[in-house]
Amino acid sequence: MKTVAVADAFMLENYYLDCFKEHPEYQLAKMLFFGAPDRASMRDPIHLIERQGPDAVEPPQELYDAVEDAEVLMVHLCPVNRRVIQRAKKLKFILLNRGGTENVDLKAAAEHGIPVLNNPAHNANSVTELTLGLMISETRNLARTHCNMMQGIWCEHYSNAGNVREISGQVVGIIGFGNIGRRVARKLTVFDCKKVLVYDKYVSPDDPDLAKYGCEFVDLETLMHSSDIVTLHVRSDDLVLDGEILRKMKKGAYFINTARPHLIDNDAMVELLRSRHLAGAAFDVFMQEPIRPDEPYITLDNVTLANHRGGDTVNCYSDSPSMLFQYANTMMAGGEVKFFANREYMKG
């Protein structure tokens, strides 16, 4: 099928080219590039698109002409607005190399009978591995030890002195049991946790993966006051951990956020860390990126901070196009595709 692909600073052209070699059933008709050539310069456009949708930033002008004869459009960050869709008279699929769908007008695509296949699994393993790394780094003081050692300081006393524990034997709470949450649960099976608790308002208590990974499905309040480590893996804004629910965490617990910064009350979190109610926390996402000089978290001695490294692996980008082609092939063969972003619109 005749395909137009749009690369960017994250989804490189050679990732596409390698994929097309593996999938000769797709013909690369046109390769375009969206945005600035470096990742740092893409930060503001990405935030605009994520908050305001596909009309917040213009796609490459060449895209309007390129899609007219295309049967497949594959993008990563590039906006696919209503005007692009209206020009795409032959389009059979929009393939989206990311989990979020903010850069595509899903309603317009559905009105034109075009399925949008997204790929929330593309960085799931990458974020999962970072999550586990942050758990170990924060609970065992690894980042703090490293910083001290690099300055020639041999420090043996940290804020959690006397409470340094292995993940083995601990209760871990997972908020959000999607692609990432499930992988965290699966990988935790080798850590010999005392218990793994799960809360997700969109997951059934009889979901087979809960039993498969030895998890217990509980309400949010139970998870918060029972867990030694809480890790957040939701995208939706309809779950925000406010100060009231954060204060229900047990004294001496740890909190990990590799999801979204606005899904917690950060002021309340700082208060809980500063007062030592929480033993520590680790964050990969922040309200302002890059962080400001007055970022409250950098004033604390019981946090581990990463500068949005969750999806920073080659695999999570290079493997995605091939995954999407496989989804499309499955759908064309009459199979069920889990990641069908505008499913509800198409039903309408």
Backbone hydrogen bonds in HBPLUS format (Angstrom, degrees):
<---DONOR---> <-ACCEPTOR-->    atom                        ^
c    i                          cat <-CA-CA->   ^        H-A-AA   ^      H-
h    n   atom  resd res      DA  || num        DHA   H-A  angle D-A-AA Bond
n    s   type  num  typ     dist DA aas  dist angle  dist       angle   num
A0027-GLN N   A0001-MET O   2.75 MM  26  5.55 157.1  1.80 131.4 139.5     1
A0071-GLU N   A0002-LYS O   2.80 MM  69  5.24 161.2  1.83 145.4 152.0     2
A0072-VAL N   A0002-LYS O   3.04 MM  70  6.27 144.6  2.17 153.5 153.4     3
A0003-THR N   A0027-GLN O   2.70 MM  24  5.65 163.5  1.73 171.6 165.6     4
A0029-ALA N   A0003-THR O   2.76 MM  26  5.44 154.6  1.82 145.9 154.6     5
A0004-VAL N   A0072-VAL O   2.90 MM  68  6.33 159.3  1.94 159.4 163.2     6
A0074-MET N   A0004-VAL O   2.86 MM  70  6.25 167.7  1.87 163.0 167.0     7
A0005-ALA N   A0030-LYS O   2.97 MM  25  6.37 164.0  2.00 168.2 170.1     8
A0032-LEU N   A0005-ALA O   2.90 MM  27  6.30 164.8  1.92 159.2 164.4     9
A0006-VAL N   A0074-MET O   2.89 MM  68  6.34 150.3  1.98 160.4 169.8    10
A0007-ALA N   A0032-LEU O   2.83 MM  25  6.13 161.7  1.87 153.1 146.7    11
A0034-PHE N   A0007-ALA O   2.90 MM  27  6.22 161.2  1.93 155.1 158.1    12
A0008-ASP N   A0011-MET O   2.94 MM   3  5.15 158.4  1.99 129.5 135.7    13
A0015-TYR N   A0012-LEU O   3.08 MM   3  5.46 137.0  2.28 105.5 116.9    14
A0016-TYR N   A0013-GLU O   3.08 MM   3  5.29 117.2  2.49 101.3 115.5    15
A0017-LEU N   A0013-GLU O   2.97 MM   4  6.30 165.0  1.99 154.8 159.1    16
A0018-ASP N   A0014-ASN O   2.99 MM   4  6.02 161.6  2.02 142.4 146.4    17
A0019-CYS N   A0015-TYR O   3.20 MM   4  6.33 151.5  2.28 138.4 146.2    18
A0019-CYS N   A0016-TYR O   2.99 MM   3  5.07 115.2  2.42  97.5 113.8    19
A0020-PHE N   A0016-TYR O   2.91 MM   4  6.24 157.9  1.96 160.3 166.4    20
A0021-LYS N   A0017-LEU O   3.23 MM   4  6.46 144.4  2.37 142.1 150.7    21
A0022-GLU N   A0019-CYS O   2.98 MM   3  5.19 126.5  2.27 100.6 114.5    22
A0023-HIS N   A0019-CYS O   3.05 MM   4  6.33 128.7  2.33 142.0 156.7    23
A0026-TYR N   A0023-HIS O   3.07 MM   3  5.93 168.7  2.08 124.0 127.3    24
A0042-MET N   A0039-ARG O   2.98 MM   3  5.12 142.3  2.12 101.9 113.6    25
A0043-ARG N   A0040-ALA O   3.26 MM   3  5.55 162.4  2.29 107.8 113.1    26
A0046-ILE N   A0042-MET O   3.00 MM   4  6.09 161.3  2.04 157.6 163.2    27
A0047-HIS N   A0043-ARG O   3.06 MM   4  6.32 161.9  2.10 151.6 156.2    28
A0048-LEU N   A0044-ASP O   2.97 MM   4  6.22 156.7  2.03 153.2 159.9    29
A0049-ILE N   A0045-PRO O   2.98 MM   4  6.21 165.6  2.00 152.8 155.7    30
A0050-GLU N   A0046-ILE O   2.90 MM   4  6.11 165.1  1.93 155.4 159.7    31
A0051-ARG N   A0047-HIS O   3.07 MM   4  6.15 140.9  2.23 140.8 149.8    32
A0052-GLN N   A0048-LEU O   2.77 MM   4  5.75 149.1  1.86 152.5 161.4    33
A0053-GLY N   A0049-ILE O   2.76 MM   4  4.72 146.6  1.87 131.6 134.8    34
A0056-ALA N   A0053-GLY O   3.15 MM   3  5.78 168.0  2.16 123.4 126.2    35
A0063-LEU N   A0060-PRO O   2.93 MM   3  5.53 154.7  1.99 117.2 124.9    36
A0064-TYR N   A0061-GLN O   3.30 MM   3  5.97 143.3  2.44 114.7 120.8    37
A0066-ALA N   A0062-GLU O   2.96 MM   4  6.10 161.5  2.00 152.3 158.4    38
A0067-VAL N   A0063-LEU O   3.06 MM   4  6.06 152.7  2.14 154.1 155.4    39
A0068-GLU N   A0065-ASP O   3.25 MM   3  5.67 157.5  2.30 111.6 118.1    40
A0070-ALA N   A0067-VAL O   3.16 MM   3  4.83 149.4  2.26  96.1 105.3    41
A0092-LYS N   A0071-GLU O   2.64 MM  21  5.20 174.3  1.65 136.1 138.1    42
A0093-PHE N   A0071-GLU O   3.32 MM  22  6.82 146.3  2.44 148.5 157.6    43
A0073-LEU N   A0093-PHE O   3.09 MM  20  6.43 158.2  2.14 149.0 155.7    44
A0095-LEU N   A0073-LEU O   2.76 MM  22  6.10 162.8  1.79 155.5 161.7    45
A0075-VAL N   A0095-LEU O   2.96 MM  20  6.43 155.5  2.02 167.7 175.6    46
A0097-ASN N   A0075-VAL O   2.87 MM  22  6.16 175.5  1.87 157.7 158.7    47
A0080-VAL N   A0103-ASN O   2.69 MM  23  6.09 159.6  1.73 167.7 171.6    48
A0105-ASP N   A0080-VAL O   2.99 MM  25  6.32 154.6  2.06 172.6 164.4    49
A0085-ILE N   A0081-ASN O   3.15 MM   4  6.48 163.7  2.18 153.2 157.7    50
A0086-GLN N   A0082-ARG O   2.87 MM   4  6.08 153.2  1.95 150.0 157.4    51
A0087-ARG N   A0083-ARG O   3.27 MM   4  6.45 138.5  2.45 137.4 146.5    52
A0087-ARG N   A0084-VAL O   3.14 MM   3  5.33 132.8  2.38  99.4 111.8    53
A0088-ALA N   A0085-ILE O   3.10 MM   3  5.11 141.1  2.25  98.3 109.6    54
A0089-LYS N   A0087-ARG O   3.12 MM   2  5.86 126.2  2.42 107.6  92.6    55
A0094-ILE N   A0115-PRO O   3.06 MM  21  6.41 153.7  2.13 160.6 164.8    56
A0117-LEU N   A0094-ILE O   2.93 MM  23  6.33 153.8  2.00 162.8 171.1    57
A0096-LEU N   A0117-LEU O   2.84 MM  21  5.99 175.1  1.84 157.9 158.4    58
A0119-ASN N   A0098-ARG O   2.91 MM  21  5.00 166.3  1.93 131.4 129.6    59
A0104-VAL N   A0101-THR O   3.13 MM   3  5.72 168.1  2.14 123.4 124.8    60
A0106-LEU N   A0104-VAL O   3.00 MM   2  5.61 114.4  2.45 111.2  94.2    61
A0109-ALA N   A0105-ASP O   3.07 MM   4  6.33 159.0  2.11 152.2 158.5    62
A0110-ALA N   A0106-LEU O   2.99 MM   4  6.19 157.9  2.04 146.5 152.1    63
A0111-GLU N   A0107-LYS O   2.92 MM   4  6.16 157.1  1.97 151.8 158.4    64
A0112-HIS N   A0108-ALA O   3.19 MM   4  6.42 135.3  2.40 138.9 149.5    65
A0112-HIS N   A0109-ALA O   3.17 MM   3  5.24 133.1  2.40  95.9 108.4    66
A0114-ILE N   A0109-ALA O   2.81 MM   5  5.03 169.5  1.82 148.0 145.9    67
A0113-GLY N   A0110-ALA O   2.89 MM   3  4.80 161.5  1.93 106.1 110.4    68
A0341-ALA N   A0116-VAL O   2.72 MM 225  5.43 128.3  1.99 157.1 171.9    69
A0122-HIS N   A0119-ASN O   3.04 MM   3  5.57 170.3  2.05 121.3 124.3    70
A0124-ALA N   A0121-ALA O   3.22 MM   3  4.87 157.0  2.28  97.1 104.1    71
A0127-VAL N   A0123-ASN O   2.95 MM   4  6.18 166.1  1.97 160.5 162.8    72
A0128-THR N   A0124-ALA O   2.94 MM   4  6.05 154.6  2.01 144.4 152.4    73
A0129-GLU N   A0125-ASN O   2.91 MM   4  6.13 164.2  1.93 153.7 156.0    74
A0130-LEU N   A0126-SER O   3.13 MM   4  6.40 159.3  2.17 144.9 150.7    75
A0131-THR N   A0127-VAL O   2.86 MM   4  6.06 155.8  1.92 149.5 156.5    76
A0132-LEU N   A0128-THR O   3.09 MM   4  6.44 161.6  2.12 155.1 158.0    77
A0133-GLY N   A0129-GLU O   2.94 MM   4  6.18 154.2  2.01 145.2 153.2    78
A0134-LEU N   A0130-LEU O   2.79 MM   4  6.06 153.9  1.86 154.6 161.1    79
A0135-MET N   A0131-THR O   2.96 MM   4  6.25 152.7  2.03 147.5 155.3    80
A0136-ILE N   A0132-LEU O   3.12 MM   4  6.38 167.0  2.14 151.6 153.2    81
A0137-SER N   A0133-GLY O   2.84 MM   4  5.96 163.1  1.87 148.5 154.3    82
A0138-GLU N   A0134-LEU O   2.90 MM   4  5.85 166.0  1.92 147.3 150.8    83
A0139-THR N   A0135-MET O   3.02 MM   4  6.06 167.2  2.04 149.6 153.4    84
A0140-ARG N   A0136-ILE O   2.97 MM   4  5.76 147.4  2.08 143.4 151.2    85
A0142-LEU N   A0137-SER O   2.89 MM   5  4.72 136.7  2.08 134.4 142.9    86
A0141-ASN N   A0138-GLU O   3.38 MM   3  5.15 165.1  2.40  99.4 103.7    87
A0145-THR N   A0141-ASN O   2.86 MM   4  5.96 159.0  1.91 151.9 158.5    88
A0146-HIS N   A0142-LEU O   2.93 MM   4  6.09 160.4  1.97 148.8 154.1    89
A0147-CYS N   A0143-ALA O   3.00 MM   4  6.26 166.0  2.02 150.7 154.0    90
A0148-ASN N   A0144-ARG O   3.06 MM   4  6.28 162.9  2.09 150.4 154.8    91
A0149-MET N   A0145-THR O   2.86 MM   4  6.04 166.0  1.88 155.3 159.6    92
A0150-MET N   A0146-HIS O   2.91 MM   4  6.11 157.3  1.97 155.7 161.0    93
A0151-GLN N   A0148-ASN O   2.96 MM   3  5.19 142.8  2.10 103.0 114.5    94
A0153-ILE N   A0148-ASN O   2.79 MM   5  4.86 161.7  1.82 143.6 138.2    95
A0152-GLY N   A0149-MET O   2.90 MM   3  4.86 160.5  1.94 107.7 111.1    96
A0161-ALA N   A0158-TYR O   2.96 MM   3  5.34 150.4  2.05 127.0 124.7    97
A0163-ASN N   A0160-ASN O   2.81 MM   3  5.33 151.3  1.89 143.6 145.4    98
A0170-GLN N   A0167-ILE O   2.97 MM   3  5.36 159.6  2.01 137.4 136.6    99
A0169-GLY N   A0192-ASP O   2.93 MM  23  6.31 154.5  2.00 132.8 137.9   100
A0194-LYS N   A0170-GLN O   2.87 MM  24  5.06 135.6  2.07 122.6 133.6   101
A0228-ASP N   A0171-VAL O   2.70 MM  57  5.20 150.9  1.79 138.0 147.8   102
A0229-ILE N   A0171-VAL O   3.20 MM  58  6.62 149.5  2.30 154.3 158.1   103
A0172-VAL N   A0195-LYS O   3.00 MM  23  6.45 156.5  2.05 159.4 160.6   104
A0197-LEU N   A0172-VAL O   2.81 MM  25  6.18 153.5  1.88 151.1 159.6   105
A0173-GLY N   A0229-ILE O   2.72 MM  56  6.10 167.7  1.73 164.3 168.8   106
A0231-THR N   A0173-GLY O   2.86 MM  58  6.25 162.1  1.90 169.8 175.2   107
A0174-ILE N   A0197-LEU O   2.77 MM  23  6.09 166.1  1.79 154.7 157.7   108
A0199-TYR N   A0174-ILE O   3.04 MM  25  6.46 156.3  2.10 159.2 160.4   109
A0175-ILE N   A0231-THR O   3.00 MM  56  6.26 172.4  2.00 164.5 167.0   110
A0233-HIS N   A0175-ILE O   2.68 MM  58  5.74 154.7  1.74 169.6 171.7   111
A0176-GLY N   A0199-TYR O   2.85 MM  23  6.10 158.7  1.90 161.4 167.7   112
A0182-ARG N   A0178-GLY O   3.00 MM   4  5.86 162.1  2.03 147.5 151.9   113
A0183-ARG N   A0180-ILE O   3.03 MM   3  5.14 114.8  2.47  98.5 114.6   114
A0184-VAL N   A0180-ILE O   2.87 MM   4  6.19 157.3  1.92 159.3 166.4   115
A0185-ALA N   A0181-GLY O   3.02 MM   4  6.25 160.3  2.06 144.8 150.0   116
A0186-ARG N   A0182-ARG O   2.88 MM   4  6.14 156.9  1.93 146.4 152.9   117
A0187-LYS N   A0183-ARG O   2.91 MM   4  6.11 165.6  1.93 152.3 155.5   118
A0188-LEU N   A0184-VAL O   2.91 MM   4  6.05 141.6  2.06 145.0 156.1   119
A0189-THR N   A0186-ARG O   3.20 MM   3  5.50 153.1  2.28 103.6 111.5   120
A0190-VAL N   A0187-LYS O   3.45 MM   3  6.22 165.4  2.47 115.4 118.0   121
A0191-PHE N   A0188-LEU O   2.94 MM   3  5.12 161.4  1.97 111.7 117.8   122
A0216-GLU N   A0196-VAL O   2.86 MM  20  6.26 155.4  1.92 157.2 165.0   123
A0198-VAL N   A0216-GLU O   2.87 MM  18  6.00 150.8  1.96 153.7 152.6   124
A0218-VAL N   A0198-VAL O   2.96 MM  20  6.03 166.4  1.97 159.8 162.5   125
A0203-VAL N   A0200-ASP O   3.16 MM   3  5.40 169.9  2.17 114.7 117.0   126
A0207-ASP N   A0204-SER O   2.97 MM   3  5.30 154.6  2.03 122.8 121.2   127
A0210-LEU N   A0207-ASP O   3.08 MM   3  5.77 150.8  2.16 120.0 127.4   128
A0212-LYS N   A0208-PRO O   3.01 MM   4  6.18 158.5  2.06 147.1 154.1   129
A0213-TYR N   A0209-ASP O   3.00 MM   4  5.99 151.7  2.08 142.0 145.9   130
A0215-CYS N   A0210-LEU O   2.68 MM   5  4.81 163.0  1.70 158.5 155.5   131
A0214-GLY N   A0211-ALA O   3.15 MM   3  4.89 162.6  2.19 100.2 105.1   132
A0223-LEU N   A0219-ASP O   3.07 MM   4  6.36 161.5  2.11 153.9 159.4   133
A0224-MET N   A0220-LEU O   2.97 MM   4  6.20 161.7  2.00 154.4 158.9   134
A0225-HIS N   A0221-GLU O   3.11 MM   4  6.37 165.3  2.13 154.4 156.9   135
A0226-SER N   A0222-THR O   3.05 MM   4  5.90 125.2  2.36 142.4 154.9   136
A0227-SER N   A0223-LEU O   3.15 MM   4  5.84 139.4  2.32 149.4 153.4   137
A0254-TYR N   A0228-ASP O   2.87 MM  26  6.26 147.2  1.98 138.6 148.7   138
A0230-VAL N   A0254-TYR O   2.87 MM  24  6.26 158.3  1.92 151.4 157.3   139
A0256-ILE N   A0230-VAL O   2.78 MM  26  6.16 152.3  1.86 160.8 167.9   140
A0232-LEU N   A0256-ILE O   3.05 MM  24  6.34 158.7  2.10 159.3 163.8   141
A0241-LEU N   A0263-LEU O   2.75 MM  22  6.02 164.4  1.77 149.5 144.4   142
A0265-ASP N   A0241-LEU O   2.86 MM  24  6.21 136.1  2.05 171.8 159.0   143
A0246-LEU N   A0242-ASP O   2.99 MM   4  6.18 160.8  2.02 158.0 164.3   144
A0247-ARG N   A0243-GLY O   3.00 MM   4  6.05 151.8  2.08 146.6 152.6   145
A0248-LYS N   A0245-ILE O   3.12 MM   3  5.27 154.9  2.19 102.6 110.4   146
A0249-MET N   A0246-LEU O   3.09 MM   3  5.74 167.9  2.10 118.1 121.5   147
A0253-ALA N   A0250-LYS O   3.20 MM   3  5.71 146.2  2.32 141.1 137.7   148
A0252-GLY N   A0277-HIS O   2.75 MM  25  6.00 161.5  1.78 152.3 158.9   149
A0279-ALA N   A0253-ALA O   2.87 MM  26  5.53 136.0  2.07 138.6 151.9   150
A0255-PHE N   A0280-GLY O   3.18 MM  25  6.72 144.7  2.32 133.1 142.5   151
A0282-ALA N   A0255-PHE O   2.86 MM  27  6.42 148.7  1.96 155.2 164.3   152
A0257-ASN N   A0282-ALA O   2.94 MM  25  6.38 159.8  1.98 159.3 166.0   153
A0284-ASP N   A0257-ASN O   3.02 MM  27  6.36 156.3  2.07 169.9 164.0   154
A0263-LEU N   A0260-ARG O   3.43 MM   3  5.70 165.2  2.45 108.3 111.9   155
A0269-MET N   A0265-ASP O   2.99 MM   4  6.29 152.7  2.06 148.0 156.8   156
A0270-VAL N   A0266-ASN O   2.94 MM   4  6.16 160.3  1.98 149.7 153.4   157
A0271-GLU N   A0267-ASP O   3.10 MM   4  6.34 158.1  2.15 144.6 150.7   158
A0272-LEU N   A0268-ALA O   2.96 MM   4  6.24 155.5  2.02 149.2 155.4   159
A0273-LEU N   A0269-MET O   2.99 MM   4  6.24 148.9  2.09 149.3 157.7   160
A0274-ARG N   A0270-VAL O   2.83 MM   4  5.96 163.9  1.86 154.2 159.1   161
A0275-SER N   A0271-GLU O   2.99 MM   4  6.04 153.3  2.06 144.8 151.5   162
A0277-HIS N   A0272-LEU O   3.05 MM   5  5.23 121.7  2.40 149.5 163.1   163
A0278-LEU N   A0272-LEU O   3.10 MM   6  5.69 167.6  2.11 133.5 133.4   164
A0276-ARG N   A0273-LEU O   3.12 MM   3  5.03 151.1  2.20  98.5 107.4   165
A0281-ALA N   A0302-ASN O   3.15 MM  21  6.75 137.8  2.33 142.4 154.7   166
A0304-THR N   A0281-ALA O   2.92 MM  23  6.46 143.7  2.06 144.7 156.1   167
A0283-PHE N   A0304-THR O   2.97 MM  21  6.51 150.0  2.06 158.7 168.4   168
A0306-ALA N   A0283-PHE O   2.89 MM  23  6.24 157.3  1.94 163.8 165.8   169
A0308-HIS N   A0284-ASP O   2.95 MM  24  4.71 125.5  2.25 124.6 140.0   170
A0295-GLU N   A0292-ARG O   3.08 MM   3  5.19 157.1  2.13 115.4 114.2   171
A0298-ILE N   A0295-GLU O   3.21 MM   3  5.94 145.9  2.34 118.3 125.7   172
A0299-THR N   A0296-PRO O   3.03 MM   3  5.57 162.9  2.06 117.5 122.9   173
A0300-LEU N   A0297-TYR O   3.23 MM   3  5.59 167.2  2.25 112.6 116.1   174
A0312-ASP N   A0309-ARG O   3.04 MM   3  4.97 167.2  2.06 115.3 115.8   175
A0317-TYR N   A0314-VAL O   3.14 MM   3  5.74 151.1  2.23 116.3 124.2   176
A0318-SER N   A0314-VAL O   2.87 MM   4  5.94 174.5  1.88 168.7 166.8   177
A0319-ASP N   A0315-ASN O   3.00 MM   4  5.51 163.2  2.03 143.5 146.6   178
A0320-SER N   A0317-TYR O   3.27 MM   3  5.45 142.9  2.42 102.7 112.7   179
A0323-MET N   A0319-ASP O   3.30 MM   4  6.52 154.9  2.37 148.1 155.5   180
A0323-MET N   A0320-SER O   3.01 MM   3  5.05 114.4  2.46  99.6 116.0   181
A0324-LEU N   A0320-SER O   2.99 MM   4  6.28 156.3  2.05 160.2 166.7   182
A0325-PHE N   A0321-PRO O   3.01 MM   4  6.32 156.6  2.06 151.2 157.3   183
A0326-GLN N   A0322-SER O   3.05 MM   4  6.29 152.8  2.13 145.2 152.5   184
A0327-TYR N   A0323-MET O   2.99 MM   4  6.35 148.2  2.10 143.5 152.5   185
A0328-ALA N   A0324-LEU O   2.90 MM   4  6.21 164.8  1.92 155.6 158.6   186
A0329-ASN N   A0325-PHE O   2.90 MM   4  6.11 160.1  1.94 148.5 153.9   187
A0330-THR N   A0326-GLN O   2.95 MM   4  6.11 154.3  2.02 144.3 151.2   188
A0331-MET N   A0327-TYR O   2.94 MM   4  6.25 156.7  1.99 151.1 157.6   189
A0332-MET N   A0328-ALA O   2.91 MM   4  6.16 159.1  1.95 152.2 157.8   190
A0333-ALA N   A0329-ASN O   3.02 MM   4  6.16 137.9  2.21 138.8 149.7   191
A0335-GLY N   A0330-THR O   2.80 MM   5  5.10 150.2  1.89 162.0 152.0   192
A0334-GLY N   A0331-MET O   3.01 MM   3  5.15 158.7  2.06 106.4 111.5   193
A0340-PHE N   A0338-LYS O   3.13 MM   2  5.83 128.5  2.41 104.5  90.4   194
A0343-ARG N   A0340-PHE O   3.25 MM   3  5.54 146.6  2.37 126.0 121.7   195
A0346-MET N   A0342-ASN O   2.95 MM   4  6.20 161.8  1.98 156.1 161.7   196
A0347-LYS N   A0343-ARG O   3.01 MM   4  6.30 146.9  2.12 146.6 155.2   197
A0348-GLY N   A0344-GLU O   3.23 MM   4  6.55 144.4  2.36 140.0 148.9   198
A0348-GLY N   A0345-TYR O   2.94 MM   3  5.12 121.9  2.29  97.3 112.6   199
